Amino acid sequence: MSVVGALAAKEIRTLFTSPIAYAVIAVFMVLSGYTFTVSLFVTKQATLVHIFFQAAVQLILLVPLITMRQFAEERRTGTLELLLTAPVREIDIVLAKFVACMVVLGVIAFSTLIYAVVLSVYGDPDWGPIYSGYVGLVLLGASLLSVGLTISALTANQIVAAVVSLGLFGVLWSIDTLASLLPQPFENWLLGLSLLARFTPFAVGALYVSDFGFFLTVILLGLFLTVRALARS
Amino acid sequence: MAVLSLDRLSKRYGARLAVDSVSFNIEGREVFGLLGPNGSGKSTILRLVTGYLRPTSGTVQVAGLDVARDGRAARRRIGYVPESAPLYGHMRVVEFLGFMGRLRGIMGLALEKAVDAAVDRLALGDVRSVIIERLSYGYRQRVSLAQAILHEPELLVLDEPTNGLDPRQIIELRGLLRRLAEDCAVLVTSHVLAEIERTADRVGILLDGRLLTIEPITREATEPPPPSRLETLFLDLTQAKAIQ
């Protein structure tokens, strides 16, 4: 097992031995199940668009709970010193935590596949928007995790990490409403940062390279900044 | 060649100079004690030695490797016990030791042997499958020491290892440090003069980040001096209580 593998295995175990991961997954499943049932009976359409939008909002609320303790808790308890004085690189530690958080995100995304199965059994859904919706959901989730890890690496207080992450995610999600009040080119600049504006095409079945590029940039930038936050000063 | 060599090492936090041009060497099989009041820069020096912090100026070399330039290679040669022995409380003792061994590149059968050897050496056999957060502080300190010697380091660095230990555990630790020093160099800090005097071969006295002097401690044998009368009385009484 490689060093990253050993670290990732430890992180996954840590996440799933605390009740946080189970609480996050359970809350997500209950709310998305409710939305799926209601939207199916109201609209009578074989689509998961409502689920994708609601899942995106839930990720904004729930990802801070996953990332808040990743570095903040290690810093508070002193175990970060143990890791950083072992012969491992900062990037190994960051990647391991990112992979562990992605496993939780994967479980969340996987849990919604049941709705796609139900639609395929009782209807004839358009699979294009469903595939693209999942791609968008994973990209959005990975971006939020990456930024959440950066914020967690900057503090020793997990509540501060969670609150700051939640605030930042909320602003980035809804910044398009502020953009509409601004003149050009500021409107376009802010729209380009809006998570909602970037996610919407995925949820409705339209894939743009620029949206892929945006999310990949956010993921890589977040991981880079996390490594920088851990770097020995 | 010295196992540890500090050359005009300085660390500045803003306007405050936490470590001011400190230089000393430690040879193999030597216990070097850093003594100083709280806030004198002992822990900062250890963090510079282990690569957790970067020096503002000066160098740290471990077995000839510059800690700032060859960080990973140098850290492979160091075993470190931070102050208050931070551990992953949800892990079992052997699981934690296995994890720390993997981080140091020990895998497979070699890892099993290394874990067993560390468990034996630190007398952790009775608690090897116990979850760490259920251990007493004394056992936690031993687990922390065990992870530090897993990879047979050339330099063992301990930050205030006797903090929070009861007299019996302190006496045990003294003997343990002397035995560990048969295989590697040991750098240990304390603000308790008597402790350093009983365990170290040489002692450096720090004040406000400056190394004021280095003094040898003459001792006839490599073993630590026998316990004092009060320590012997305490050991006898607690031993009798433990047996009852």
Interface residues (C-beta under 8 A of the other chain):
Chain A: M1 V3 A6 L7 K10 R13 T14 T17 T77 G78 T79 E81 L82 L83 L84 T85 A86 P87 V88 R89 R232 S233
Chain B: R47 T50 G51 Y52 L53 R54 G71 R72 A73 R75 R76 I78 Y80 P82 E83 S84 P86 L87 Y88 H90 F99 M100 R102 L103 R104 G105 M107 Q147
